Amino acid sequence: MLWIKALHIFFVMAWMAGVFYLPRIFVNLAMETNAATIERLTLMARKLYRFSMWLSVFAVVFGAILVYMQYGAHMPGWLHAKLLLVVLVIGYHHACGPILKKFEKGVNTRSHKWFRVFNEVPVFMLLAIVILVVVKPF
């Protein structure tokens, strides 16, 4: 079980690095006017999105194995809350896909300020997840 937990933590960390950095690239894309730089940033965002998507799959698989091994069908309340937040992080990550498509097509209408706020959302979700896992408040 410790190997599964170690792999889960590793893949969550790697996935979240991508989730944190991808919207930061969007901030830069929203501010950029140079075509070559836009092309380079868009390529970086596309590769990061695809790679971090695979990392999320492994994080979720190892997490599901942990839940099954430790709790089976009788999960405590804090775990339900954590899993809801994980679903929200997955949704956030998937929501980055259509945003990326808009940048690829050159039709983004959102400002860099909007992306700066959007960039902070997963930080707070991760904070809540960590608190739930460590403190187990209910």
Long-range contacts (C-beta under 8 A, 24 or more apart in sequence): 1-66, 1-69, 1-70, 4-62, 4-65, 4-66, 4-69, 5-62, 5-66, 7-58, 7-62, 8-59, 8-62, 8-63, 8-65, 8-66, 11-55, 11-56, 11-58, 11-59, 11-62, 12-59, 12-63, 14-52, 14-55, 14-59, 15-52, 15-55, 15-56, 15-58, 15-59, 15-93, 16-89, 16-122, 16-126, 17-52, 18-48, 18-49, 18-51, 18-52, 18-55, 19-52, 19-89, 19-92, 19-93, 19-96, 19-122, 20-119, 20-122, 20-123, 21-48, 22-48, 22-49, 22-52, 22-96, 22-100, 23-96, 23-115, 23-118, 23-119, 23-122, 24-119, 26-96, 26-99, 26-100, 26-103, 26-115, 26-118, 26-119, 27-112, 27-115, 27-116, 27-119, 28-112, 29-103, 29-108, 30-108, 30-110, 30-111, 30-112, 30-114, 30-115, 31-112, 38-103, 38-106, 42-100, 42-103, 42-104, 45-100, 45-103, 46-100, 46-104, 49-96, 49-97, 49-100, 52-93, 53-93, 56-90, 56-93, 60-86, 60-90, 76-136, 76-138, 77-138, 78-132, 78-133, 78-135, 78-136, 78-137, 78-138, 79-132, 81-132, 81-138, 82-129, 82-132, 82-133, 85-125, 85-128, 85-129, 85-132, 86-129, 88-125, 89-122, 89-125, 89-126, 89-129, 92-121, 92-122, 92-125
